[in-house]
Amino acid sequence: MRITDLAIVFTAVFFPFFLLISIHTENISEAAFVEMKYSAGLRAAVQDGGEMLNINETQAEEAGYVSFKKFRADKEGALSTFSNTMYINMGIEDDVHAQAALWWYIPALVVVDYDGYYIYSMQTYTGADGEESMSHAWSPKIPYGYSDGNGNSIHFTLDNQVEIYNGTSKLWYSGFQSELVGKTGVPLLDNSNTFEEIRRITIVNSIQDDLAYFIKRHNTLAMRNGISYRFSLPLIAQEEWNNTINDIGLMAFVQGIPIGDRFYNNYSLGGGRLIKTPVYNGGVEAGTGNKYYYRDTCSFPYEVHEVFNSRREAAASGYREKVCYNEDVK
C-alpha cells in the first residue's frame, strides 16, 4: 500500500475523532465563558441585594441604636434588587417567562438577620378553587434557638445579646451576655468563651439544617415541573460560614442550569453591613441626673435620651464624656 493510501485511510478513520475533540473543546470553552458570566452576575446580584438589607425607616432600627449589629433587614428590598440584577446580567430583564424559569434553578435564598433568618423557597398552597399551586415565598423568621437539655432555652443574636428562659425558675432574662453572668442560673451564660463557641455553632447549624431541608424539598417540586436535576446543599467552608454570621447578609444558591453537557452550580454570600461613622449615646444617670455621652459600642446603665454623630454635638448639648475600655478613638 502506497503512502498516499495510508494517508487517506488514516484521515478517514481519525478525522471524525479529531472533529469531535475540536467540537468538544469549543463547547468547553463556550461553557466556561457562560459560567464566568453567570458567576459574575450572581455575585453582583447578591452584593446589590445585600446592600439593600441596611435600608431602615426609623431611628430605632438603625445600626448602633441598640446594638452595633442590629438594624432592620429589608428582605423585600433585597429580593427585588437581587432579582433585577440577576435578570439584567442574564439578559432576561424583559422576558417574564425566562425569569419564571430561572427561579426553578434557585432553590433557596437566605436573609441572615440579627436575631434569626428567613428562607425564600418554593412553597405549595391551595387556591380558592381548591387547586394546588406553587410559588416562591418567605418563611417566617426562624430564631437562632438553643436548648441545653436542662429545660433552659436561649435565643442568640449576631452579637452577644441574648434572651434566656430558665426552665427551673420559669423566668425570662434578656441583655448582653457580659451583663448576665451569674444572674440567670443558666451555666452557658457564665463563660464567655463557651458562650461564643455555642452561639456560632448554633447559628451555622440552624441555617445549614433548614437550607438542606428546603433544598431537598425543592427536588420534589421541581420534578413536577419536569426538572430532573438533583438539588443539594453545597459544601461551604467554615471560614465562609463564620464570615456570613458576622453581620446580616444575603445568601443565594443557583443550581442545575444546563450549559452544554454540564450544569451550572454556584452560591454567593453578600453582607449588608454599613460602614458607619461613630455614634454617641447621650444618657442620664439615675439618681444624680448627670448627663454623659459615650460610644454606642459601650454599655452603661444610663437611660439614653439622645443620639449624636460626634463628640462636639454631644458636648454642645451639655453631656460629659464617658469612656469605656472597648471604645475606638476617632
N, C-alpha and C positions, 0 to 999 in steps of 0.2 A: 504493500500500500504506500502510495506516494505521500510526501509530507503535506501536500495540499489537501489530500483526502483526510489525513489525520486532523488537520486544522478544521475542516468542515465538520467532521464528526464531533470534535471537541466543542466547537461552537454550538452545534445543535443540542448537545447534551447539557452543557453547563450554562448556556445563555439564559434560559428561564430561571435557573438558580440565582445567577448574578442579578437578574432583573428583580426577582423577589427581594433579594437583600437590599438593593437600591431603593425599592419602594418602601420596604420596612424602615430603612434608615431615615428616609424622608418623612415617613409618618412619625417616627420617634422625635425627630427634630421639630415637627409641627406641634406634636403633643406637648413637648417641653415648653414651647413658646406659649401655648394656650394655658398650661399650668402656671407659668410665671405671671401671665395676665390675670388669671383668676386669683392667685395668691396676693398679688398687689391690690386687686380690687377688694378682697376680703379684709386685708389689713387696713386699708383706707376706710372701709365701711365700719369696722369695729372701732377704729380710732375716732371717727366722726361721731359715732353713736355714743362712745364713752364720754366724749366731751359734753354731750347734751345732758348727761346724768347730773351735772352740777348746777343745772338751772333751778333756781328756787324763787319762791314768790313772797315770802315773808322773812323778816329779820331773824325770827326764832328758828328758821330752818337753814340758816347759813352755817357753813363750816366754821367752827370755832366759837359759836354762841353757847353751846352746851358742851360739846366735845370737839376737839380738833379734827376728828374724822367723821363727825356726824353732820350730814346735811341731806336735804331731800333728794332722793334719787328719782329723776323724772324718767321712768321706764318707757312711757309712751313716746316722749320726745326722742329717746334713744332709739326705739324701734323704728320710728318714722325716718329718722336720719340714716340709720343703718340700711334700711330698705332702699331709700332713694340712691344712696351711694353705690350699693350693690347693683341696682338696675342700670345706672349710668355706666359703671365700669364694665358691665357685661353687654352693653349695647341694647338693652331691652326697656329703656325708660318709657317708650311709647307703645309697648306691646303687653297688654294686660294678661293675655293668655300665657305668654312666656314667663311673666312674673309669677303667675299662679303655679306654673310648672316648676319654677325654681324652688319654691317653698317645699316641695316634696323632697328636695335634696338638702334641706336644712332641718335636721331632726330636732334641734334644740338651740335656744338662746338662753343665756343665764344673766340676770342682773344681780350682782353681788351688792347688797345694800348693807347699811350699818348694823342692823340688828336681825338680819335674815336675808333671804334671797327669793327671787322669782324665776320660774322656768317657763319660757314661751315655747309651746309644743303643739302638735296636732291633737285636737280633742274631738270627741264624738258627743253629739247631743241629738235629742229627739225634737223635731219641729212641731208646729201647731197641727200639721197634717198627719202626725204620727210617724213620719218617715225619719230614719236616722240620717244625719248629715255629719260632715267633718269640716273643721276649720281650726286654724291656729288660735290659741288663747293663752292668756297668762294664768299661771297657777296662783292661788292665794300666797301671801308671803309665808315662807317656811322659816321658822326661827332656828337659830343655832342652839338647839336644846341638848342638854346633857343630864343624865341621871347617874348618881354614884352608887346605886344599889342599896342604899340605906333609906330610900324614900325621899332623898333630897334632890331637888331639881334646880338646874342653873340655866339661865338664858344668857349666852355670851354675846358680845358685840365685836366689832373690828378693833376695839381697843380694850382696856381693862375695866370698862364699865359693865356691871352685871346686875341681873335680877335673880334672887335666890328664894327658893321655897324650902323651909326646913320641915321635913316630913314628920319630925317628932313634936316640935313645938307648934306646928301648923301656922307659922308666921312667915311673912314675906319681908325681904330686905332688898334694897337697891342702892347702888352707889358704885364708886370705884373700888376695885379690889384692895388697894392700899388703905382705904378708909374703913374697910370692913373686917380687917384682921382681928380675930379673937371675939367678934361680936355676933356671929351668925350660928355658931355651933356646927358649921359645915367645914370639915378639915381642909378641903381643897382651897378654901379662901385664905388659909393661914400660911401658905407657902407660895411665894411669888413665882419661883421657877417652875414648880409643878403646875401651878395655875396656867401659866403661859403655854406650857407644853400641851396640856389637855385642851386648852382653848383652841389652839391651832389645829390639833388633830381632829377635834370635834367638828370644826367648820369645814375642813377639807373633806373628811369622810362623809359628812352630811350631803355636801354638794355632789360628791362623786357617786354616792349610792342613789340619789334621786335622778341624777343625769343618766346613770346606767339603766334605771327603770324606764324613764321616759323614752330614751333612745331605743331600747329593746321593744317597747310598745309601738314605736313608730314603724318597726318592721311589719307588724300585723296590719296596720292601717295602710302602709304603702303597698303591700301585696294586693290589697283590694283595688288599688288604682293601677295595677299592672306592673309595679316596680319589684323586681326580684332581688335587687341588691340587698345584702345583709348589713344593716347599720349596726355599729357598735361603738362604745366609748373608747376613744384612742388613749394610748399610754401617754400621760403627761408627767414630765419631770417634777420632782418635789420642789425644786427651786422655782419653777413656774407657778406652782400652786402657792408657795409662800408669797411670791410677788402679787398674785391675784388677790389674796386675802389681806393685803396690807391696807388697801383702800377700796372704796366702792368702785365697781367696774362692770364691764360687759364681756361675756364670753360667747363666741359663736362657733358652731360646728357645721361644716359643709361636707357631705359625703355622697359618693356614688354617681357623680355627674359623668356620663360617658365621654371619653376622649379617645377616639380611635378604638383600639382594642383594650384600652385601660380605663380606670375610673379615677376621677379626681377626689381626693380626700384631704381635708385640712381643717385646722381650727385656728382661732386667733383670740387674743386677750387684749382688752383695752381698758385703761383706767379713766376714772372720772375725777381724779384729784385736781383741785385748783391750786395754783401757785399763788399763795395769798400774802399780802403784806401783813405785818403784825397786827393783832387785835388785842385791845386792852379793855379789861372789865373794870368798871367803876363800882366798888362795893362799899357798903356801910356796915361798920362793926356794931353788932347788937349790944345794947347796954351803954356804950360810950357815945355812939353816933359819929365816931371818927370815920372819915372818908378816905379810902385807899384805892389806888389803881394798880393793876398787875396784869401780866400777860395771861391770855386765855388758856395757855398750857399749864398754868399754875392752879393749885387747888387751895382756896382759903375759905373758912366758914363765914363769909360775908354775903349779905344779900345784894345781888347785882342790881343796880339801879340804872346804869348807863353803860354803853359800849362805845369805845373810841378807837380811831385809826392811828393815833400817835400819842406819845407821852405828852407832847405840848398841849394837845386838846384836853387831855385828862387833867393836867396841872392847871390849865386855864379855868377849868370848871370847879376848882377847889379840892381836888383829890391829891393825896400824898402817895409817893411811890412805895410799893411793897414788892420786894424781890424774893423769888423762890430759887432753889438750887438748880432746877432744870430749865430756867429761863435762858433763851438765846439773847445775847446782847445785840441789838440792832439800832 
